[in-house]
Amino acid sequence: MSNRFTGGGTPTADVLLVESAPEDAAPFIEAFESTAYTESVHVVTDGAAALDFLHRRGDYTDAPRPQLVLLDLHVHGPSGTEVLGELTDHDELRRVPVVAVKASDAADDVLQSYDLNANAYVVKPETSAEFEALAESIERFWLAEAKLPPR
């Protein structure tokens, strides 16, 4: 198993969810916390808070370095695409996998996300069952199968 786990397989993975809509954050949180590999889901509601969390500044000086970021591209100030651009500019942050999430599957949105070095792009689910299936799929790949850089 990967280096994100302590002896005996205890989960130690932290996920950062950047989501401005509480009604969309709740199903993701519930789905991730109900699966086997996530220790905690940290939620911020805008791009500024996401950058503060990732840079460990302001209210987030003690924030853990997440092993995965789920980034709604439709967050405000700065936008999700601006957050992606900033992550690319910092050596310690560009290695953190980012899954871009948006309600659209428009080709331009997908292309822009990958041009800004998103590691994946997914369309935001509509039902709780879809949220749970997506969370399990993301978690299974990114937190159980993929070898991620050390914290």
Order of alpha helices (4+ residues) and beta strands (2+ residues): beta-beta-beta-alpha-beta-alpha-beta-alpha-alpha-beta-alpha-beta-alpha
